Amino acid sequence: MKSTRMFARRWRFLLAVSALLPTIGSAATFQVTRLDDPVPDACLPTDCSLREAVLAANAQPGRDIVRLGPGIHRLEQPGIDEDAGLTGDIDITDDLDLLGEGSELSAIDPNQLDYALDVGSGIAVSLRGLGLVRSGTVSGPHHGGGIRSGNFGAGDAAATRLALEDVLIDVYVGSLHAGLSARGHLGARRVTFTRALEPNWAMRFNGSELLMDDVYFRGNSLGLSYALTDGGQARITRSRFESNGTSGLCTTLVISGAGTTLIEDVTFKDNFAFSVAPFCISSGARVVARDSVFQGYTSGSMIALDFGGNGPSRLDLHNVTIIASRQALSLYKAGSEASLHHTTITTSPTYSVELRAGTVLRSTNSVIAGGCGLIGTPIIETQGVNFEAPNRTCFPTGQNNYAYGSAAGFGLDTLQENGGPTATILPPASGPLTVLADDGSAFCPPTDQRGYVRPRPCTIGAADPLAIDDALLLDGFDY
């Protein structure tokens, strides 16, 4: 059972996403009655295409509603770089709710022409219960894609608001397009991005607010890339990134800009990058990851800080498990910082953490099985109790830092489902990570990666075999 604090965080998140959704009240409603896309004329009660419905809503002052029935609404009017909605993608120039009957029932097919939908700058649009699907490969770099927002019109691009709920984005993407390309503010709940197989991103974002809950990126050549404006915030919760990536340098999750990102209850599995990492952080970004797991194969590192971009970045890991076929974490630029708080890292066959001159690693009650590769003189600071193997390559001697000749001495189990929203690695209840943990009790967090209540003292690392599966006790409740 989750703690009330965890419920409260999610409730606040849902309220924040809901704020991006225009409230449906007294608005004009246009019902789409045909699946084809003729040269647009009037939207009549028994004869109205999707394009005609949106054009009618654009002409109606104020926020309106367009409802789509079941079936695939296929765009058929060729043309690009036209913003009146007459050809190519359907341009939205006034606040609008697009409502389908479910992402598997109501769909829009851009038909290789352009984006499916193009939202003007400063406009607020929501999509619910819709699929954006493909019918064939794209014919050029300016073709294909699902949704673009904040890219045309006289409005303020930074004020553009796009909200997606129960949406599927499964489209072909030209090299200059994306499955979703958005500016300003974006909220997504129960959205799947899949099979964007061309050399561009399933999703790109540039703005001040990004909220994503229960989102799934699966099988894309390139996954999610975003840049936050100064002071911007992003939250990615209860989500999954799986089997994304190709031969690029950074392929699955790329975060930049001087904003802050919270990643919580996220699974990052079997994503690939050829040389750097599937997860890259740069240009002064700060990322906090909690109660999450990063696992799978990459030819470089799992997570990389400041391989490119300007300004040092910072990564804080709390109750996080990383298991990789090579490096787990690489810090490239002087000033880059990574802090481990009850984190478990294990890799094979090379070292787990790569640190270069001037980078900073801080570790509290954490485990690094695989050791560190040091280039130059990085800064390493510890508190609480920390473990490493093989031998001493990471942490300073003493200060309750233990070095084992082999990670086998930790007794770590395999990565598996042990309760909670993400997979974990449990150490034995009588192993060294528990028995030698007394001096780290002052730094024990309330719960472990699974959301289970930790005892005092607590086990070192992300998952605690002695934790109790009733986190409501933490707040004085017992149902």
Backbone torsions as a table, in degrees:
resi	resn	phi	psi	omega
1	MET	NA	135.3	-177.7
2	LYS	-77.8	154.6	177.8
3	SER	-73.2	157.2	177.8
4	THR	-63.7	-28.7	176.7
5	ARG	-65.0	-38.8	179.0
6	MET	-67.7	-41.1	175.9
7	PHE	-61.2	-41.3	-178.9
8	ALA	-63.6	-41.1	178.5
9	ARG	-60.8	-43.8	-178.3
10	ARG	-69.4	-36.7	178.0
11	TRP	-64.0	-42.8	176.6
12	ARG	-61.7	-37.9	178.9
13	PHE	-62.4	-47.2	-178.3
14	LEU	-63.5	-37.2	176.1
15	LEU	-63.5	-38.9	-180.0
16	ALA	-65.5	-43.3	177.6
17	VAL	-63.9	-41.3	-179.3
18	SER	-61.0	-30.7	178.9
19	ALA	-64.8	-23.9	177.7
20	LEU	-81.7	-15.0	-178.6
21	LEU	-88.9	119.1	177.1
22	PRO	-59.6	136.4	-179.0
23	THR	-74.3	130.7	-179.7
24	ILE	-82.4	113.0	180.0
25	GLY	-133.8	-128.2	-179.5
26	SER	-80.5	93.0	-177.6
27	ALA	-137.4	155.2	174.4
28	ALA	-71.2	139.1	-179.7
29	THR	-117.4	131.2	178.7
30	PHE	-118.4	124.2	-178.1
31	GLN	-99.9	122.3	176.2
32	VAL	-75.6	129.6	-175.3
33	THR	-119.4	-2.4	179.1
34	ARG	-138.7	152.7	-175.1
35	LEU	-93.8	-19.7	-177.7
36	ASP	-85.3	-176.8	-172.1
37	ASP	-136.8	76.5	-179.8
38	PRO	-74.8	171.4	170.9
39	VAL	-53.9	124.8	-169.6
40	PRO	-65.3	138.6	176.6
41	ASP	-133.0	-148.8	179.3
42	ALA	-75.8	152.2	173.3
43	CYS	-91.3	103.6	-178.7
44	LEU	-100.3	156.3	-176.6
45	PRO	-54.8	-32.8	-179.3
46	THR	-113.3	7.6	-177.3
47	ASP	-150.5	84.7	-175.6
48	CYS	-146.8	115.0	175.1
49	SER	-82.7	170.9	177.1
50	LEU	-61.0	-44.7	179.8
51	ARG	-61.4	-44.1	-179.8
52	GLU	-65.1	-36.8	179.6
53	ALA	-66.1	-43.6	-179.5
54	VAL	-68.4	-40.7	177.7
55	LEU	-61.8	-38.7	177.5
56	ALA	-65.6	-39.3	178.0
57	ALA	-67.4	-38.4	176.7
58	ASN	-58.9	-36.9	-177.2
59	ALA	-79.5	-12.7	-179.1
60	GLN	-94.9	116.3	-178.1
61	PRO	-59.4	142.9	178.9
62	GLY	90.5	174.5	-177.4
63	ARG	-76.8	136.7	-178.3
64	ASP	-129.1	176.5	-178.4
65	ILE	-124.8	134.4	169.7
66	VAL	-118.8	124.8	-179.6
67	ARG	-107.8	134.5	177.7
68	LEU	-112.9	136.0	174.3
69	GLY	-85.2	-171.5	179.2
70	PRO	-69.8	155.4	178.5
71	GLY	115.5	171.9	-179.7
72	ILE	-99.8	118.7	178.8
73	HIS	-93.1	104.3	-171.1
74	ARG	-99.2	125.4	178.1
75	LEU	-73.8	140.5	-173.1
76	GLU	-137.0	3.7	-179.4
77	GLN	-101.8	101.9	-175.5
78	PRO	-68.1	150.6	177.4
79	GLY	148.5	147.2	176.4
80	ILE	-133.7	163.4	177.6
81	ASP	57.7	40.6	175.5
82	GLU	-130.2	126.5	-169.2
83	ASP	-111.0	19.0	177.0
84	ALA	-99.3	-1.2	177.5
85	GLY	79.4	10.4	-176.4
86	LEU	-84.2	-30.7	-180.0
87	THR	-136.8	164.4	178.2
88	GLY	64.2	-134.7	-179.9
89	ASP	-68.6	164.8	179.4
90	ILE	-93.6	114.4	-176.3
91	ASP	-85.3	133.7	179.9
92	ILE	-112.8	119.3	-173.7
93	THR	-118.9	8.9	175.3
94	ASP	-147.2	158.4	-176.7
95	ASP	-56.4	138.1	-169.7
96	LEU	-154.5	144.4	166.8
97	ASP	-110.2	124.0	173.6
98	LEU	-104.7	115.2	-172.2
99	LEU	-119.8	119.0	174.3
100	GLY	-105.0	-173.1	-178.8
101	GLU	-101.8	9.2	-179.7
102	GLY	138.6	147.4	-174.8
103	SER	-65.9	-20.3	177.4
104	GLU	-95.6	-4.6	-176.0
105	LEU	-111.4	-47.1	-178.2
106	SER	-107.4	122.3	-173.8
107	ALA	-137.1	154.5	173.6
108	ILE	-121.2	129.3	179.1
109	ASP	-111.7	113.7	178.7
110	PRO	-67.9	-13.1	170.6
111	ASN	59.2	38.0	176.0
112	GLN	67.4	7.3	-171.9
113	LEU	-83.2	-51.7	-170.5
114	ASP	-169.1	-164.1	165.7
115	TYR	-59.4	160.6	172.4
116	ALA	-76.9	-46.7	-177.4
117	LEU	-130.2	141.1	178.9
118	ASP	-130.6	113.1	-174.7
119	VAL	-97.6	128.3	-178.5
120	GLY	-68.6	160.0	-179.8
121	SER	-63.5	137.8	178.2
122	GLY	79.3	3.5	-177.6
123	ILE	-94.1	147.7	176.1
124	ALA	-108.6	121.2	-176.9
125	VAL	-134.3	140.6	172.1
126	SER	-124.9	144.6	174.0
127	LEU	-122.1	130.7	178.8
128	ARG	-137.2	134.6	174.5
129	GLY	64.5	45.7	-176.7
130	LEU	-133.7	151.5	170.2
131	GLY	-117.0	140.9	171.2
132	LEU	-111.6	110.9	-168.4
133	VAL	-123.5	164.1	-176.4
134	ARG	-109.0	153.1	174.5
135	SER	-122.6	-7.5	-179.7
136	GLY	-176.2	172.2	-179.2
137	THR	-72.9	156.7	179.9
138	VAL	-82.1	156.5	-175.6
139	SER	-103.4	0.5	-180.0
140	GLY	-175.8	172.3	-175.1
141	PRO	-66.3	-22.5	-177.8
142	HIS	-93.6	9.6	-174.3
143	HIS	-114.3	164.0	177.5
144	GLY	79.7	176.6	-179.5
145	GLY	109.3	165.1	-176.8
146	GLY	-103.6	-69.4	-175.3
147	ILE	-134.7	140.5	169.9
148	ARG	-128.0	139.9	178.6
149	SER	-137.9	144.8	175.9
150	GLY	76.2	29.0	-174.1
151	ASN	-117.8	-3.5	177.5
152	PHE	-149.6	163.7	178.2
153	GLY	97.8	170.6	-174.7
154	ALA	-87.0	-6.4	-178.5
155	GLY	-72.8	174.2	179.5
156	ASP	-83.2	115.4	-178.6
157	ALA	-59.6	-33.7	-178.8
158	ALA	-68.1	-18.4	-180.0
159	ALA	-94.9	0.7	179.4
160	THR	-65.4	137.4	-179.5
161	ARG	-128.5	125.0	178.8
162	LEU	-128.6	129.1	179.2
163	ALA	-127.5	130.8	-179.9
164	LEU	-121.1	134.9	177.1
165	GLU	-142.7	127.7	-177.3
166	ASP	54.8	61.4	-176.3
167	VAL	-126.7	140.5	172.8
168	LEU	-111.6	128.5	174.6
169	ILE	-117.7	105.0	-176.1
170	ASP	-136.2	79.9	-173.3
171	VAL	-132.3	157.1	168.3
172	TYR	-76.1	147.5	-174.3
173	VAL	-129.4	122.4	172.5
174	GLY	-71.6	164.5	-172.3
175	SER	-65.2	-17.8	178.0
176	LEU	-107.1	6.8	-179.8
177	HIS	-119.2	-176.5	177.8
178	ALA	-149.6	162.7	173.8
179	GLY	-59.6	-43.3	174.1
180	LEU	-141.7	125.2	177.2
181	SER	-126.6	115.0	-170.8
182	ALA	-134.6	153.8	174.1
183	ARG	-127.8	160.0	173.6
184	GLY	87.8	-104.1	-177.1
185	HIS	-128.5	136.6	-179.8
186	LEU	-142.0	131.1	172.1
187	GLY	-123.8	136.1	-179.8
188	ALA	-138.1	128.7	178.1
189	ARG	-134.6	128.7	-177.5
190	ARG	53.5	60.7	179.2
191	VAL	-121.9	136.4	177.5
192	THR	-115.4	129.4	173.4
193	PHE	-111.9	122.0	-175.6
194	THR	-146.0	146.2	170.1
195	ARG	57.8	40.7	168.3
196	ALA	-82.0	88.8	-165.0
197	LEU	-90.3	-12.5	178.3
198	GLU	-80.8	169.5	-173.1
199	PRO	-78.1	58.3	169.8
200	ASN	-151.1	177.8	-166.6
201	TRP	-84.2	145.0	169.4
202	ALA	-62.9	-35.2	177.8
203	MET	-149.4	136.0	172.7
204	ARG	-127.9	142.6	-179.3
205	PHE	-144.9	142.7	173.8
206	ASN	-141.2	113.6	-178.2
207	GLY	175.8	-160.2	-172.5
208	SER	-108.2	-15.1	-175.7
209	GLU	-146.7	120.3	178.5
210	LEU	-132.2	118.6	-179.0
211	LEU	-124.5	119.8	-177.3
212	MET	-133.4	122.3	-179.7
213	ASP	-131.5	132.4	178.4
214	ASP	56.3	51.0	-178.9
215	VAL	-109.9	144.0	-173.7
216	TYR	-128.4	117.7	171.9
217	PHE	-105.0	118.3	-173.8
218	ARG	-139.6	126.1	170.1
219	GLY	68.1	29.0	177.4
220	ASN	-97.0	144.4	174.1
221	SER	-60.9	-43.3	175.5
222	LEU	-131.6	134.1	-171.7
223	GLY	-91.2	-99.5	-173.7
224	LEU	-120.5	127.8	175.7
225	SER	-130.3	128.6	177.6
226	TYR	-147.6	153.3	176.6
227	ALA	-125.4	124.9	178.4
228	LEU	-94.0	140.6	173.8
229	THR	-70.4	166.5	-179.5
230	ASP	-53.8	125.6	-179.3
231	GLY	79.8	2.0	179.6
232	GLY	-69.5	160.6	-177.8
233	GLN	-133.8	143.5	174.8
234	ALA	-134.5	145.3	173.9
235	ARG	-133.7	128.2	175.4
236	ILE	-124.3	111.4	-174.6
237	THR	-128.9	150.7	175.0
238	ARG	48.4	42.8	-173.0
239	SER	-122.4	172.7	-173.8
240	ARG	-143.8	132.7	173.3
241	PHE	-118.5	116.4	-172.0
242	GLU	-141.9	131.3	173.2
243	SER	57.5	38.8	172.8
244	ASN	-100.0	165.6	173.6
245	GLY	112.7	160.4	178.8
246	THR	-152.8	-150.6	-174.1
247	SER	-83.1	10.8	-179.4
248	GLY	-74.0	174.2	-178.7
249	LEU	-77.0	-49.9	177.5
250	CYS	-127.5	121.3	-160.6
251	THR	-125.4	-25.3	-167.3
252	THR	-114.7	-45.0	177.9
253	LEU	-141.3	114.8	-178.3
254	VAL	-124.5	120.2	-175.9
255	ILE	-121.0	129.6	178.1
256	SER	-143.4	174.8	179.7
257	GLY	91.4	157.2	-172.6
258	ALA	-85.9	57.3	175.9
259	GLY	-124.3	-176.0	-177.8
260	THR	-121.8	134.3	178.8
261	THR	-118.8	134.7	170.0
262	LEU	-108.6	124.8	174.7
263	ILE	-113.8	123.8	-174.9
264	GLU	-142.6	134.7	179.6
265	ASP	55.0	48.3	-177.8
266	VAL	-114.6	138.4	174.1
267	THR	-108.2	127.7	-178.0
268	PHE	-121.9	102.2	-166.3
269	LYS	-131.5	131.3	169.9
270	ASP	54.5	41.1	173.3
271	ASN	-96.3	148.1	-170.5
272	PHE	-123.3	141.4	167.9
273	ALA	-139.3	143.5	-171.3
274	PHE	-70.6	-42.2	-172.0
275	SER	-135.7	-29.9	-175.9
276	VAL	-101.2	-80.8	-178.6
277	ALA	-169.2	149.6	171.2
278	PRO	-71.0	-21.8	-179.9
279	PHE	-121.2	112.2	-176.7
280	CYS	-123.2	138.2	-179.7
281	ILE	-125.9	132.0	-176.3
282	SER	-156.0	176.6	171.0
283	SER	58.8	43.5	173.8
284	GLY	80.1	11.8	179.8
285	ALA	-71.8	148.3	170.4
286	ARG	-117.2	128.5	-178.4
287	VAL	-125.2	130.4	174.2
288	VAL	-116.0	120.1	179.1
289	ALA	-113.9	130.9	-179.4
290	ARG	-129.5	143.9	168.5
291	ASP	49.7	45.4	-175.0
292	SER	-130.7	165.6	179.8
293	VAL	-131.8	137.5	176.2
294	PHE	-122.4	118.9	-175.4
295	GLN	-144.3	156.7	171.4
296	GLY	122.3	-170.6	-170.4
297	TYR	-98.1	138.9	169.1
298	THR	-152.7	149.1	179.3
299	SER	-83.0	-10.6	176.1
300	GLY	-113.1	-120.5	178.6
301	SER	-107.8	163.8	174.8
302	MET	-76.3	-44.2	-179.4
303	ILE	-130.5	132.8	179.6
304	ALA	-126.4	135.0	175.4
305	LEU	-108.4	124.5	169.3
306	ASP	60.8	42.2	168.7
307	PHE	-66.2	-35.6	175.2
308	GLY	-139.7	177.6	178.7
309	GLY	89.8	173.0	-176.8
310	ASN	-106.3	146.3	173.1
311	GLY	81.8	135.6	179.7
312	PRO	-68.3	148.1	-179.6
313	SER	-113.0	170.5	-176.9
314	ARG	-138.1	138.0	178.1
315	LEU	-128.0	127.1	175.3
316	ASP	-116.8	123.3	-179.8
317	LEU	-111.3	123.7	179.1
318	HIS	-124.0	121.5	-179.6
319	ASN	52.5	53.1	-177.6
320	VAL	-119.6	140.0	173.8
321	THR	-111.0	130.9	175.2
322	ILE	-125.4	122.9	175.6
323	ILE	-132.0	118.1	-172.3
324	ALA	-134.1	158.6	178.7
325	SER	-77.8	-21.1	175.0
326	ARG	-131.8	-132.2	-179.5
327	GLN	-66.6	148.8	174.8
328	ALA	-92.9	-37.8	-171.3
329	LEU	-147.3	130.2	178.6
330	SER	-129.2	129.0	176.2
331	LEU	-112.5	120.5	-169.7
332	TYR	-101.4	-34.4	-167.7
333	LYS	-113.9	139.6	177.2
334	ALA	-53.5	131.9	-177.6
335	GLY	97.7	-17.3	175.6
336	SER	-64.1	137.7	-176.3
337	GLU	-127.5	139.9	170.8
338	ALA	-132.3	131.8	178.5
339	SER	-119.6	128.4	178.9
340	LEU	-105.6	122.8	176.6
341	HIS	-123.7	109.9	-177.1
342	HIS	48.3	55.2	179.7
343	THR	-112.0	142.1	176.5
344	THR	-115.2	119.8	179.6
345	ILE	-121.6	129.4	175.5
346	THR	-144.8	132.1	-179.5
347	THR	-141.1	167.8	176.0
348	SER	-158.2	141.3	5.6
349	PRO	-101.2	-3.0	-175.3
350	THR	-99.5	-175.1	-178.8
351	TYR	-66.1	155.7	-175.3
352	SER	-81.7	-42.8	-172.9
353	VAL	-123.6	127.7	177.2
354	GLU	-107.3	122.4	-177.9
355	LEU	-123.0	129.8	178.5
356	ARG	-106.9	170.9	-174.3
357	ALA	-54.4	131.1	176.0
358	GLY	83.2	-6.9	175.5
359	THR	-79.0	164.1	-173.4
360	VAL	-128.7	128.6	172.8
361	LEU	-121.2	125.8	174.6
362	ARG	-119.0	135.4	-176.0
363	SER	-133.3	132.0	177.1
364	THR	-130.3	118.7	175.8
365	ASN	50.2	49.0	-175.1
366	SER	-126.1	167.7	-176.7
367	VAL	-127.1	128.9	171.7
368	ILE	-121.6	103.7	176.8
369	ALA	-99.4	104.8	-175.0
370	GLY	138.9	-17.6	174.7
371	GLY	79.6	-177.1	-177.4
372	CYS	-121.0	144.8	170.4
373	GLY	-107.9	116.8	-174.3
374	LEU	-106.9	128.4	176.5
375	ILE	-118.7	112.2	-172.0
376	GLY	78.0	-148.0	-175.5
377	THR	-122.6	92.8	174.0
378	PRO	-80.2	172.0	176.6
379	ILE	-104.4	125.6	179.8
380	ILE	-126.6	123.5	-179.6
381	GLU	-127.7	143.6	-178.7
382	THR	-134.5	156.2	168.6
383	GLN	-149.6	161.8	-173.9
384	GLY	73.3	-140.2	-179.6
385	VAL	-122.7	131.6	-179.3
386	ASN	-132.8	148.6	-180.0
387	PHE	-125.1	144.8	173.9
388	GLU	-146.0	157.7	175.0
389	ALA	-162.4	153.3	-1.7
390	PRO	-82.9	135.2	176.6
391	ASN	61.2	-165.5	-173.8
392	ARG	-105.3	102.8	177.4
393	THR	-125.6	-9.5	-175.5
394	CYS	-113.6	-64.9	-165.7
395	PHE	-92.7	150.2	177.3
396	PRO	-61.9	152.3	176.9
397	THR	-65.3	142.8	-179.0
398	GLY	78.5	-153.2	179.2
399	GLN	52.7	32.8	-179.3
400	ASN	59.7	35.0	174.7
401	ASN	-105.5	120.5	-175.0
402	TYR	-106.5	133.4	177.4
403	ALA	-117.5	125.5	179.4
404	TYR	-109.2	150.7	178.4
405	GLY	-67.4	-26.3	179.9
406	SER	-145.8	145.2	177.5
407	ALA	-66.3	-16.4	177.4
408	ALA	-59.8	-26.2	179.2
409	GLY	-65.6	-18.4	178.4
410	PHE	-78.4	-21.6	-179.7
411	GLY	70.1	25.8	-177.9
412	LEU	-66.2	135.2	176.3
413	ASP	-78.3	177.7	175.6
414	THR	-76.5	160.3	175.9
415	LEU	-68.9	125.6	-178.4
416	GLN	-161.2	175.2	176.8
417	GLU	-77.5	117.6	178.6
418	ASN	-123.2	26.5	-173.0
419	GLY	94.6	162.3	-178.1
420	GLY	82.4	175.4	-173.5
421	PRO	-78.3	-16.4	-176.9
422	THR	-131.5	157.1	178.0
423	ALA	-68.9	150.4	-176.9
424	THR	-139.9	167.1	172.9
425	ILE	-115.0	116.4	-179.2
426	LEU	-96.8	131.7	169.4
427	PRO	-83.4	165.6	177.3
428	PRO	-69.5	149.0	-178.5
429	ALA	-65.1	-22.5	-179.3
430	SER	-110.4	14.8	-178.4
431	GLY	-83.8	176.8	-176.4
432	PRO	-63.5	-29.8	-178.9
433	LEU	-66.8	-20.2	175.9
434	THR	-100.3	-46.0	-174.3
435	VAL	-66.0	-36.3	-175.5
436	LEU	-98.6	20.6	-171.0
437	ALA	-94.6	0.5	-171.9
438	ASP	-55.7	-41.8	-175.3
439	ASP	-72.7	-5.4	177.4
440	GLY	-101.1	5.5	-172.6
441	SER	-63.4	-29.5	-179.4
442	ALA	-66.4	-17.6	-176.7
443	PHE	-108.8	11.2	-179.0
444	CYS	-68.8	128.3	173.2
445	PRO	-76.4	165.1	-178.5
446	PRO	-61.6	-36.7	-175.5
447	THR	-131.9	166.9	175.0
448	ASP	-98.1	-170.8	-175.9
449	GLN	-58.6	-29.6	-177.8
450	ARG	-81.6	-8.9	-172.9
451	GLY	88.2	11.2	179.4
452	TYR	-86.4	146.3	-178.3
453	VAL	-70.7	126.4	177.8
454	ARG	-82.1	147.0	170.9
455	PRO	-80.5	177.9	172.9
456	ARG	-124.5	123.7	-7.4
457	PRO	-66.5	166.2	-176.7
458	CYS	-116.6	161.3	179.4
459	THR	-70.5	143.5	177.8
460	ILE	-73.9	140.8	179.5
461	GLY	106.4	-175.6	-170.4
462	ALA	-77.1	-37.9	-176.1
463	ALA	-115.7	135.5	-174.8
464	ASP	-112.2	116.2	-178.7
465	PRO	-66.4	-15.8	179.9
466	LEU	-98.4	0.4	-179.4
467	ALA	-69.5	153.3	-174.5
468	ILE	-103.7	132.8	179.9
469	ASP	-82.6	60.8	173.8
470	ASP	-161.0	73.4	-172.6
471	ALA	-70.4	-11.8	176.3
472	LEU	-64.4	-23.2	175.9
473	LEU	-60.5	-25.5	-179.2
474	LEU	-58.8	-35.8	-174.7
475	ASP	-104.1	13.8	175.9
476	GLY	86.3	13.7	178.2
477	PHE	-110.5	147.1	176.3
478	ASP	-146.1	101.7	-176.3
479	TYR	-90.2	NA	NA
